[in-house]
Amino acid sequence: MSSSLQGQFSLNGMHKTGDVVLGGLFEIHFFATYPERSFTSEPQQPTCHGFDVIGLKQAQTMVFAIDEINRNPNLLPNVTLGYSVYDNCNQLGIGFRAALSLTSGQEEQVILHEPCEGTPPVLGIVGDDSSTRSIAISTVLSLYRVPTVSHYSTCACLSDRQKFPSFFRTIPSDAFQVRAMIQMLKHFGWTWAGLLISDNDYGLHAARSFQSDLGPSGAGCLAYTETLPWTDNPAELRRIVNVIKKSKARVVIVFAHEGHMIDLMEEVVRQNVTGLQWMASEAWTALADLQTPHFMPYLGGTLGIAIRRGEIPGLRKFLLHLRPDLNHNSYGNNIVNQFWEHTFKCRFAPPPSGWVEAGGAICTGQEDLETVQTEFLETLDLRPEYNVYKAVYALAYALHELLQCEPGRGPFSGNSCGDLQRLEPWQLMHYLEKVNFTTSFGDEVSFDENGDVLPIYDIMNWQWLPDGGIKVQNVGEVKKSALKGEELTLHEDKIYWNFETKKPPHSVCSESCPPGTRRARKKGEPECCFDCILCSEGEVNNKTDSTECISCPEDFWSSPQRDLCVPKKIEFLSYHEPLGICLAATSLLGTFFCAVVLGIFFYYRQTPIVRANNSELSFQLLVSLKLCFLCSLLFIGRPRLWTCQLRHAAFGISFVLCVSCILVKTMVVLAVFKASKPGGGASLKWFGAVQQRGTVLVLTSVQAAICTAWLVSASPVPHKNTQYHNDKIVYECVVGSTIGFAVLLGYIGLLALLSFLLAFLARNLPDNFNEAKLITFSMLIFCAVWVAFVPAYISSPGKYADAVEVFAILASSFGLLMALFGPKCYIILLRPERNTKKAIMGRGTTNKN
């Protein structure tokens, strides 16, 4: 039984037999022309044209690497590698057919159940150089686990191991290229950039990567994303260039192929759009057609990602030995012959009709390549060729490891190993996943779990030299290593900037928000377009371009610039401020007056006016007033636990002692008046000195008991109050128990009210016994002060509450001192003639007359 081909597809190619054959797919022609459809049985073959010298150099690099491996006794000894290289003519259909031809062969007839004869199918393929073609080819070849190692397909989608399990590449994926560009944007602070892409897998996947990675990385936003047209479309190009002109973005990133860029730049030149910083993907970084005086005024300073440059010793010498095959000179089938004709502008015999008559030369095959200027011999800047070189060696090292397998210790079923006579592509793929070697140039080659090589790119800068020359300068690199991750290295001193400032451009949508502000995104615009909002009071931000402000700790507040938290101002009634100084001075002055009056009374203690109405009570009253003045000092200064506990207790006890003395004095006045009447003498025995002291002691003890109960149950404590002022901490003493404080004040008020009523009732008694008028007036002052104190105290915040209480203490104390002792001191010091018993006893009679 046999199977035969229904038709045969003619492909441009180069072949060499070997024990193991490796395939190759390269773009050796730019275009392919398909004939018109016909209904004949003859297959219609496309014609490839537009010779690509670089593509041939890449194919020859593969041939050179295989030849070098065959001459290496340490790599694949006793095994000869062959190759089968096809031209894809930059067409998906041709490349796809070529890949199928490599894996299945092109024998016209296959006899089943018999050993296959002819060129053995390949075990692995180097190529393709287009992401779109690689996607199509790998989708099918992955079903059979045929490994393909691409040197130029960069689409991130090819890293999907579920869809492309046998795809490998020696060029970094676009995902890494995008991240490399994002790192450059971040390095120069370019947060607002435009993106232009080609309308294919290469451009569309790059755009997706930018949109997904740019925001989370914090590098910026895309001002616009435009797709460049495939066909000649001047209107669309004008629209795209107008978008570029109107945008604030000064940085333009282009992920597109050569043809797109040339058409775009022609329109840029026509509209004279300057002042832009261009960033190039690896597809056009090294494009010589754009590196001309016509375009450099606009493209000078371009920063581009370039494939890693490598060195391949001996390659140029190998290329110089290339010679055409004079025995197979059919045009369209012999690639080297086509190259020869393209380079030397000649034709092999038989030439096309009219060629010789028109002055065309006949190729002899002896022409010297060194006599012509051709990119084919440029080996100082090998980039895609270096990737081809690494791809061939990766397959060779994988095959070497496969053949080094020891029987019984292999990785396949039953610990078996691969056999050179019956090798399967999937066996080679197993070892290719684990390959790890270092090239002679020093680059490590290995593949990760997605089939991607350890990525590394060179960063190139288009420089327009003062003499008019043009140079593409290496200014850095970006790479990923297992230990350090992704690293960007830039030599900024080598970069040429095509601006008057000779510095990097400024490309932002909104200027950075300084410390003390936060970013607020503008409605309907990307996150890079924002307003800067001043942080609220109590919040700070010490970073640039922060999106939020941070609240200060409880004891801190924001500075006026909102860039740091400063300790809150501490507020309390201090001895160092004018109010505290005045109150303290007044307190000491009152204490001094009390001491002076006490001294006067003590000096004149034997005089009638001092002895009248129990001089002992007068002395007690002066001491208690002195204590009242002094207790006000406890309300001044930083509140502490002991001062908080002592201030109200001292205030309460001192004033009760004072008012108790006044109350007893009033009662003594009434008792003396009653005793002066017939039959009233017995009343004085209840108001002797002992009883007076006892009454004062009992009344004061009640207040002491109230204070003790208050301090034990709910003692006043110092408290940091932040409710009055956000930017201040008010140190105050909280009363602890409002009931305790109210009882303390209420008891004082009760005694004062009782003294006032008794004194008021006794105000019209005879003058010679009467001290009630002075007591009435003093109690009126006292009650008025403390009645006014309550609402003032409640409505006063912080330290002013303490000031109100101190003022009330001082006012009432001065009122009592002046009202009760002022007239007596006046008589003692200024009217001594009235300080006699006769004068005091006669005052009432005189007044009545």
Secondary structure, DSSP 8 states (H G I E B T S, - for coil): -EEE-S------EEEE--SEEEEEEE--EEEEE------SSS----EEEEE-HHHHHHHHHHHHHHHHHHT-TTSSTT--EEEEEEE-TT-HHHHHHHHHHHHH---SEEETTS---SS---SEEE--S-HHHHHHHHHHHGGGT--EEESS---GGGG-TTT-TTEEESS--HHHHHHHHHHHHHHHT--EEEEEEESSHHHHHHHHHHHHHHHHHTS-EEEEEEEE-SS--HHHHHHHHHHHHHSS--EEEEE--HHHHHHHHHHHHHHT--S-EEEE-TTTTT-GGGSSTTTHHHHTT-EEEEE--B--TTHHHHHHT----TT---TTTBHHHHHHHHHHTEE-SS--TTTTTTT-EE--S---GGGS--GGG--SSBSHHHHHHHHHHHHHHHHHHHHT--TTS-SSGGG----GGG--HHHHHHHHTT-EEE-TTS-EEEB-TTSBB--EEEEEEEEE-TTS-EEEEEEEEEEEETTTEEEEEE-GGG----STT-S-----SS----TTEEEEE-TTS-TTSEEEEE--TTEE--STT-S--EE--TTEEE-TTSSSEEE-EEES--TTSHHHHHHHHHHHHHHHHHHHHHHHHHHTTTSHHHHTT-HHHHHHHHHHHHHHHHHGGGGSSS--HHHHHHHHHHHHHHHHHHHHHHHHHHHHHHHHHHHTSTT-GGGGGGGSHHHHHHHHHHHHHHHHHHHHHHHHHS--EEEEE-SS-TTEEEEEEE-S-HHHHHHHHHHHHHHHHHHHHHHHHTTTS-GGG--HHHHHHHHHHHHHHHHHHHHHHHH--THHHHHHHHHHHHHHHHHHHHHHHHHHHHHHHH-GGG-SHHHHHHHHHHHH-
